[in-house]
Amino acid sequence: MSVLEQTLSQKAIALENEYGAHNYHPLPVVLNRGEGVHVWDVEGKQYYDFLSAYSAVNQGHCHPRIVDAMTQQAKTLTLTSRAFHNDMLGKYEKFACEFFGFDKLLPMNTGAEAVETALKICRRWAYEKKGIGENEAEIIVCDNNFHGRTTTIISFSNDPVARKNFGPYTKGFVKIAYDNLEALEKAITTSKNVAGFLVEPIQGEAGVYVPSEGYLAKAKALCEKHNVLFIADEVQTGIARTGKLLAVDHENVKPDILILGKALSGGAYPVSAVLANDSIMEVITPGSHGSTFGGNPVAAAVAMAALSVIKDEKLAENAERLGEIFRSELTTYIQTSSIAKLVRGKGLLNAIVINDSEESNTAWNICLKLRDNGLLAKPTHGNIIRFAPPLVMNEAQLRDCVSIIISTLKEFE
């Protein structure tokens, strides 16, 4: 790499370091173009994207149908706020409600906003429908959850980096072990004030932890038995990522409240949503919740296009098929590996566990070498590497990527 080429990346990184808050630790690569499963850096090197913006780019980078919907709408009307109606929001709400099978949709922008919205809906439902005393509602959450980084959400996180020096914390949350039905039943039956159970069908940020088969269905049954709302955070696992439209679909679970984001826009624009049936959503009344940008015409157009791509291109089916190949190939390699000890996941949401401690930098160094070899991924929790490529990937590309991953791991054996 020439001095001039080095300067392109170094200058971009230096600008971020000087003028941006240091709230991320990015892999040292500077991207300026993307198409399908590939991205290119400022020096023109091509990479496979194996993170997909944390599953926001399920439909691939710059999908022409999504980009076209965004640009066409942006030429006519971008924002009205909710002070007025626009001609796109109702179409989008109807489209998404029919797509996912709910009565109502509340539009927001980011995943964390959607989670906060779901918490508010659950609490108001608890007071107005279940009869819990005001300010007494409790929502059960799981250890090692990741639902965002707002003040309320970090109040029930056990990630010390996300929590430290951001208190005081919001009350009203009960933490239990993930994938533990006994703990859930105890929490529900111990208190008369339990309003909801907020859960990730697969814990992504925690390291792609897949719960035991039947856990979600039995958890939903417990919630139904005790009149507790089952709230599924599918911001990362939804929209075909795990081989089904929703991760809860693997166990035929219908959430009482569904939280969506990320790939709801195909990564082109911030779009999130909360869906529920009338008996729950009717607790939201004018002035009780809102967003200037939530439900804007561009978001509506983008989301409809993004969901149509998922269906028309059969991306859930593709994710399921390619995920089985990915885990099979990596499992075969790991049987004789000293550096990797486990691969887990569903569909094209997968992770490998590196045979080292969480405090080590081995996974980070492997990701640096993967970058050098033309594939971009990031560690999570020190010794786990998450792999989540765009769902438009084909089998030949996947096998090429598996070859890159295995050859890179061999360099660390």
N, C-alpha and C positions, 0 to 999 in steps of 0.2 A: 504493500500500500504506500503510495507516494505521500510526501509531506502535505501537499495540497489536499489530497483525499482525507488524510487524517484530520486536517483542520476543519473540514465540513462537519464531521461528527463531534469533534471536540468543542467547536464553537457553539453548536446547538446545546450540548450538555452544559457547557459553562454558562450560557445564558439562563438556563433553567436554575442552575445552582445559585446564580447571583440574584436573580429577580423572583424566583418562585419559592413558596414555602416548601420546606423539606419534609413533606408528609408521605412521600413514597420513596422506595429504593428500587428504581427500575434497573432491569438488565441493561448494560451499556451498549445499546444499539439504537440508532436514530432512523426511524422509518418515515418515508414520505410518499409511499404509494402502495396500494393494495388491490388485488383482483382475485376473486375466488378464494382458493386456499393459500395463496401466496402474498407476501409483502416484500417490499424492496427498501433497502436503506439508502441514505443520501449518496453513498458511493456507487449505487446501482447493483449491489449484491442481492440476490433473490433468496428468500427463506420460505420454508413451510411455517405457517402460523399454527402452533399447537396450543394456543391459549384462547383464541377467538374472543379477546377482550372479556375474559371471564364468562364466556358463553353468550355474549351479546351479538356476536357475528355468526350465528348458526347458519345463516343463509349465504355466507361467504362475503368477502369484502366487495363493497360497491356493486351489489347485485343490481343489474340494469333496471329491473322492474321496480325495485324499491327506490332507487335514485331518481328514476323518471317520475314516480308518483310524488316524491318530495319536491323536485324542481318545478313540476307543472303546477302543483298547489301553491308553491312559494311565489309564483308569478302572478297569482290572482288574489290571494288573501292569506296572510300568515297568522294574524292574531286579532281577536276581538275582545279577549278576556271573557269571563262568564257573565259580564254585565249585559251582554246581548247574545242572542242565538247566532249560530252560524250553520251553513247548510251541510257541513261535513260531520259534525259531532254525532247527531242522531243516527246517521248511516253507519258510522263506526261502532257506536254502542250496540245497535241491532246486530251488526255483523259479528262482533266479538261475543255477545251474549249467546247467539245461536251457535257459534263456533265451539264454545266451551260448555254450553248447556246451563246457563244461569239467567235469572230474570233481569238483573240490573248490573250496571258497571259504573264505578266511580273512577274517573280518569285523573291520573297524576303524572309525574314526570320521571322520577327516579325510584329505584328499588327501595331505598330507605324511606322515602316519602310514602310509598305504598304500604310498607310495614307499619309506619306510624298511623296511617289511615285505618288499617285493619284493627289496630289496637284500640283506636277511638271508637270504631263501630262496635267492637266486642264489648267495651266497657258500657257504652250507652245502652246496648241491647241488654246487658246484665241488669241495669237499673230499671229500664222501662219495660222489659219483657219477662225477665226471670225473677225480678223482685228482690235482688240483692240490695242491701242498704247503700245509700250514696257514699262514694269514696271508699267502699269496702271490697270492691271487686278484685279478684286475683286471677292472674293469667299464668298458666304453667308453661315453662320454657325448658330447654334441654342444655345440659352442660356442653361446652365447646361449640355452642351455636354461633352462627354469623348471620345477622339480619341487617347489618349496617353499622354506622358509627355516630348516629345522632345521640343527644344526651340521654333520652329515654332508653334507646336500644343498648347503649353501653352499660346502662344500669343493670341489665341482666346478662351481660357478657362476663365470661371469666378469663378474658384475654387481658393480662396486665398492661400490655402496651396500649391497648385501646382505652383502658380505664384510668390509668394512673394520672392523678392530679386534675381530673375532670369532674370530681364530685362537687356538691352532694348529689347522690343518685336518687332516681325516681323509685318510689315504693310500688308495691302491688304485684310483684312477680315472684314465683316459686320455681326454683331450679331443681330439676331432677336429672338422673342419668339418662342418656340417650339409649334407645333400643332396650328399654327396661319397662315391661308392662306392669310389673309389681309396683315399681316406684310411681308410675302414673296412677294406678288405681289407688294407692295409698294417699297420694296428693289430692286426688279428686274427692275421696271419701273422708279425709281428715277435716276438711274445711267445707262449710256450707256456702262459701263465697267464691268458689271457682267459677269463672265465666268462660274461659277458653283455654285451649291447648295449642300453642304456636310451635310448629315443627317444620324442619326441612326434611323432605322425604329421603334425601341423601345429603349428608353434611359435607358440602363442597370445600369450604375454606378450611375446615378441620382436617382435611386430608382425604376427601372422597370416601367417607365412611358410609357403607351401605348397610342398612339395618337388616336384622334377621327376617327371613321370609315370613310373612303374615303379621309382622309388627304393626304396619300401618292400618291394616284392616281391623285388627283387634283393638288398636288404639281408638279408631273411629267408633267401634262398637261400644267401647267404654264411655266415650264422650256422649254418644246417643243415649245410653242407659241413664246417665246422670245429668242430662240436659246441659251439656258443656259444648261450646262451639269448637269444632275441629278446624283450625286455621292452617292451611298449607302454604308455606313460603316456597313458591316455585320460581322465584326470580332467576335463579341459576339453573335449576333442574328442569324447568318447563320448556315448552315450545320445541319439542322433539329431541332434546339433547340426550335423553337416556334411552331412546329407542321406542318411546311412546309419546303421544302429544304432551302428556303430563306424567311425571314420575309416579304419582299416586295411581295412575291407570294400570300400572303393573299389578296392583292388588284390587282393582275395581273400586277404589275409594272415591266418593264424591265429597269434597270438602264443604263445610258450611260457608267458609270464606276462603277465596282463592286469591293469592297475591302473585302478580306477574310484572315483569320488567325486562330489561336487557334485550333478548331476542324478539320481544314484542315489536321492536322497531328494526330488527336486522342490523342493529348497530349504527344506523344512519342518523338517529335523532333520539333525544331522551323521551321515552314513552313508558309509563307504567300504569297499572290498573289494579283495582280491587273489584272482585266479582262476588255477588251473593244473591240469594233469592229475596223476594219482596219482604217476607216476614222478618228478615234481618236488616236489609238495606233501608227499609222505611223509617228507621230511627234517625236517619240523616235528613235534616230539614234545612231550609235556607238559612245561611249564616253560620251553621254549625261546623262546616268544613269547607275548604276551598283552595284554589290555586290559580294565580293569574294565567299561567301557561297551561294548566291542566285542561286537556280536551281541546287544544288549539287545532285549527284546520289542517296544518301541516302534519301534526302528530297523528291525527285521524287518518289522513291519506296514507301515511307511511305505515301505520299499523295494519291497515287492511291489506296493503300490498305485501307486507312481511308475512302475515298469516296465510295469504293466498299462495305464496311461494312454498311455504312449508307443506301445504296440502298438495299442490299441483306437482311438485317435484319429489313427493314421497320421501321427505327427508327423515322422518321418524323411522321408516322401514330401513333406509340406508344406514342410519346410525346404529340400529340394532344389529344389522348384518356385519358391518365393519367393526363394531365393538367386539363381537365374538371373535373375529379374526385377530384383532389387536391383542386381546387378553390371552388367547390361545398361543400365539407366537411368543409373547413375552413370558408367559408361564413356562413354556418349554425351555426358554433360555435361562430363566431364574433357577430352574432345578439344578443347574451346575454353576451358578454364579455365587461369588463371594461378596459382591458389592450391592446387589439388589436381592431383596428377600421376599417380596410380595408384590403382586399386581392385583388391583381390585377396581370395581366400577360397574357401571351399566351403560349400555349404548356407547356413545363416544364421550362419556365423562369418566375418566380413568385416572389412576395414580399408581406410581411405583414407590415402594418404601425402600429407602436406601439403608444399607446395613451400617448405620452409624448413629450417633446421638443427635437429638434435636439441636444441641448447641454447636454441632460441627458445621463446617462450611463445605462439606463434601457435595451435597446436593447443589449448592450454588455453583461450585466449580464444574460439576457435570453440566449444568445449564449453560455455563460459559463455553464449554467445549461443544455442546450441541449447537450453540449459536455459530461457532466457527465452522461446524459441519453442515450448516444450512437449515437448522430447525430451531424454532424459538419456543421455549417453555420456561416456567418459573417454579421455584420451590414454594412449598407452603409448610409452615411449622418445621423448618430446619432440615428434616431428613425425608421429606416427601416431595415428589415432583408430580404435579398435575398435568395431564395431557388431555386437551379438549380442542381438537381441530374443527374447522368449519364443517358442517354436515353435508356440504356439497362435494366433499372429497370422494374420489373413486377408489376402487380396490387397488389399482396399480400405484396410485399415489400413496395410499396407506401402507402398502408393502414396502415402498421406497422409504417411507418414514420409519417403519419398524426396523429396517436395515440400518438406517442412520442411528437410531436409538441404541440398538444392540452393539453396533461397532463402537459407538461412543462409550457405552458402559464397559466394554472390554478394555478400553484404555485405562480404566480405574481398577481393574481386577488385581 
